Amino acid sequence: MSSPTPASEPVRITVVHSEACHFCEDAHQALTALAASYPLALDTLDVRSEVGQALMARHRAPMSPLVLLDDTFFSSGRLPRRKLEKLLKSRYGDAPNTAGAATEAHHG
């Protein structure tokens, strides 16, 4: 990953999802739960959108969801929850409980 984001800034998480994808739904539920404890800025893109297709091609993601953290590849397919929680803990400490800190945007 690139240089760490200062603890005051939310982690920008981009999710490129597809319709009727159980891994995508699972990732959304996990990210929503984590957003209750950590400052996350979620950006959701449809895989059929122009930007979604470009991101899938750029990161050579074999399946949805493609998950980017601060515009850097994190995962494709099933979201590795423990790996993500470990990263968030290393950045923010043990669940700082910033409920309501998440912002979410849906595109395409």
C-alpha positions as CSV (number, residue, x, y, z in Angstrom):
1,M,0.0,0.0,0.0
2,S,1.0,3.6,-0.3
3,S,1.9,5.8,2.6
4,P,-0.6,5.6,5.5
5,T,-3.5,7.9,5.6
6,P,-3.5,10.2,8.7
7,A,-5.8,8.7,11.4
8,S,-8.1,11.7,11.0
9,E,-8.9,10.9,7.4
10,P,-11.2,8.0,6.4
11,V,-9.9,5.1,4.4
12,R,-11.4,5.5,0.9
13,I,-12.7,2.1,-0.1
14,T,-13.9,1.6,-3.7
15,V,-16.0,-1.5,-4.4
16,V,-16.8,-2.6,-8.0
17,H,-19.7,-5.0,-7.7
18,S,-22.0,-6.9,-10.0
19,E,-25.6,-7.7,-9.7
20,A,-26.7,-11.0,-8.0
21,C,-23.2,-11.6,-6.6
22,H,-23.1,-13.2,-3.2
23,F,-19.4,-12.2,-2.6
24,C,-20.5,-8.6,-3.4
25,E,-23.4,-8.7,-0.9
26,D,-21.1,-10.2,1.7
27,A,-18.5,-7.5,1.1
28,H,-21.1,-4.8,1.4
29,Q,-22.4,-6.2,4.7
30,A,-18.8,-6.5,6.1
31,L,-17.9,-3.0,5.1
32,T,-21.1,-1.6,6.6
33,A,-20.3,-3.3,9.9
34,L,-16.7,-2.0,9.8
35,A,-17.9,1.5,9.0
36,A,-19.6,1.5,12.4
37,S,-16.2,1.3,14.1
38,Y,-13.7,2.8,11.6
39,P,-13.8,6.0,9.5
40,L,-14.5,4.6,6.0
41,A,-15.5,6.5,2.8
42,L,-17.2,3.9,0.7
43,D,-17.6,4.3,-3.1
44,T,-19.6,1.7,-4.9
45,L,-19.4,1.2,-8.7
46,D,-21.3,-1.2,-10.9
47,V,-19.1,-3.5,-12.9
48,R,-21.1,-2.6,-16.0
49,S,-20.3,1.1,-15.7
50,E,-17.5,2.6,-17.8
51,V,-15.4,3.4,-14.7
52,G,-16.2,-0.1,-13.2
53,Q,-15.0,-1.9,-16.4
54,A,-11.9,0.3,-16.5
55,L,-11.0,-0.5,-12.9
56,M,-11.6,-4.2,-13.4
57,A,-9.3,-4.2,-16.5
58,R,-6.6,-2.0,-14.9
59,H,-6.4,-4.3,-11.8
60,R,-6.9,-7.5,-13.8
61,A,-9.6,-8.6,-11.3
62,P,-10.9,-12.0,-12.3
63,M,-14.1,-11.6,-10.4
64,S,-16.3,-9.2,-8.4
65,P,-16.2,-7.5,-6.1
66,L,-13.0,-5.6,-6.8
67,V,-12.0,-3.8,-3.6
68,L,-9.6,-0.9,-3.6
69,L,-8.2,0.8,-0.5
70,D,-7.1,4.4,-1.2
71,D,-7.1,3.5,-4.9
72,T,-4.7,0.6,-4.4
73,F,-5.8,-3.0,-5.1
74,F,-6.9,-4.9,-1.9
75,S,-8.9,-7.9,-3.1
76,S,-11.0,-9.5,-5.8
77,G,-13.7,-12.0,-5.0
78,R,-14.4,-12.9,-1.4
79,L,-13.4,-10.0,0.9
80,P,-10.6,-11.1,3.3
81,R,-12.3,-9.6,6.4
82,R,-9.5,-10.5,8.9
83,K,-6.9,-8.9,6.6
84,L,-9.0,-5.8,6.3
85,E,-9.7,-5.6,10.0
86,K,-6.0,-6.0,10.8
87,L,-5.1,-3.2,8.4
88,L,-7.7,-0.9,9.9
89,K,-6.5,-1.7,13.5
90,S,-2.9,-0.9,12.5
91,R,-4.1,2.4,11.0
92,Y,-6.6,3.5,13.7
93,G,-6.0,1.3,16.7
94,D,-8.7,-0.9,18.3
95,A,-12.1,0.1,16.9
96,P,-12.1,3.8,17.7
97,N,-16.0,3.6,17.5
98,T,-16.5,6.5,15.0
99,A,-20.1,5.5,14.3
100,G,-21.6,7.6,11.6
101,A,-18.2,8.5,10.2
102,A,-18.7,6.5,7.1
103,T,-19.7,8.2,3.9
104,E,-21.1,6.2,1.1
105,A,-21.5,6.9,-2.6
106,H,-23.1,4.7,-5.3
107,H,-22.3,5.1,-9.0
108,G,-23.5,3.4,-12.1
